[in-house]
Amino acid sequence: HQYVKTQNLIITNNDIKDLEFGSFKPNSFMYLDPPYDETFNSYSKVKFDREYQVALADKVDSLNCNWLMTNSGTDWIRERYKEYQIIELSALRTVSSKLSARKKASDVIIKNYDT
């Protein structure tokens, strides 16, 4: 696991099930960039499947600080985070090194705060 900590910043790359979110203070801000639902989810030995998506969603539900997350705009993600603000994005994905292989994808930004 990778972990960088300075006085005001923590960057970590850990299994979501091992992360402890309870230590974040109300004035903290958390940016989450998990492997996306249904795509880009096989970066490691363990595939970030729906079980991991549910574990992440359960953890962010308990956060007492502001957070922002990016994910794919699947119906499942939209339904799971419907009580939060969801901002729709359209992105281009390059499937190979050929620009002609680009295809449109639906991404979302999800956040639990106003502004």
C-alpha positions in Angstrom: 0.0 0.0 0.0 1.2 3.5 -0.8 0.8 6.3 1.7 2.0 9.9 1.7 1.3 12.2 4.6 2.2 15.8 5.1 0.9 18.3 7.7 -2.3 18.9 5.8 -2.5 16.2 3.1 -2.8 12.5 3.1 -2.6 10.5 -0.2 -3.2 6.8 0.0 -3.7 3.9 -2.3 -5.2 1.1 -0.2 -7.9 -1.5 -0.3 -11.1 0.3 0.4 -12.0 -2.3 3.0 -8.8 -1.4 5.0 -9.4 2.4 5.0 -10.6 4.0 8.2 -12.6 7.1 7.4 -13.6 7.8 11.0 -10.5 9.9 11.7 -11.5 12.7 9.3 -12.5 16.0 10.9 -15.6 18.0 9.8 -13.3 20.6 8.1 -11.5 17.9 6.1 -12.1 17.4 2.4 -11.7 14.0 0.7 -11.4 13.4 -3.0 -12.1 9.8 -4.0 -11.1 8.3 -7.4 -12.0 4.7 -7.2 -11.9 2.3 -10.1 -15.0 3.0 -12.1 -18.1 0.8 -12.0 -18.2 -1.7 -14.8 -15.1 -0.2 -16.5 -11.5 0.5 -15.5 -11.8 -1.7 -12.5 -9.1 -4.3 -12.9 -5.9 -2.4 -11.9 -4.8 -4.9 -9.4 -5.0 -8.6 -8.4 -8.5 -7.9 -6.9 -11.1 -6.6 -9.3 -13.0 -3.6 -7.9 -16.4 -5.1 -8.4 -19.8 -4.2 -7.0 -18.9 -5.6 -3.6 -16.1 -3.1 -3.4 -18.4 -0.3 -4.8 -20.9 -1.1 -2.0 -18.0 -1.0 0.6 -17.0 2.4 -0.7 -20.5 3.7 -0.7 -21.1 2.5 2.9 -17.9 4.3 4.0 -18.7 7.6 2.4 -22.2 7.5 3.8 -20.6 7.6 7.3 -18.1 10.5 6.5 -18.6 13.7 8.5 -16.5 15.8 6.1 -17.0 17.1 2.6 -16.1 14.7 -0.2 -16.1 14.5 -3.9 -15.9 11.4 -6.1 -15.6 10.6 -9.7 -17.1 7.4 -11.2 -18.7 6.0 -14.3 -22.3 7.2 -14.9 -23.9 3.8 -14.7 -27.5 3.4 -13.6 -26.3 1.5 -10.6 -24.0 4.4 -9.5 -26.7 7.0 -10.1 -29.2 5.0 -8.0 -26.7 4.3 -5.2 -25.7 8.0 -4.8 -29.1 9.6 -5.7 -29.2 11.4 -2.3 -26.0 13.3 -3.2 -25.4 15.9 -5.9 -24.5 14.2 -9.2 -22.9 16.2 -12.0 -23.0 14.5 -15.4 -19.9 14.5 -17.6 -19.3 13.3 -21.1 -15.8 11.9 -21.7 -13.9 10.4 -24.6 -12.2 7.1 -24.0 -9.3 5.9 -26.1 -9.5 2.1 -26.3 -6.2 1.9 -28.2 -3.5 4.2 -29.2 -5.6 5.1 -32.3 -7.6 8.3 -32.1 -10.2 6.7 -34.3 -10.9 4.2 -31.5 -12.2 6.8 -29.2 -15.7 6.4 -27.9 -18.0 8.5 -25.7 -18.5 7.5 -22.1 -20.7 8.8 -19.3 -18.9 9.8 -16.2 -20.2 11.5 -13.0 -18.9 13.7 -10.2 -20.7 12.9 -6.9 -20.4 15.2 -3.9 -22.0 15.6 -0.6 -21.9 19.4 -0.2 -23.3 22.5 -1.9 -21.4 25.1 -3.9 
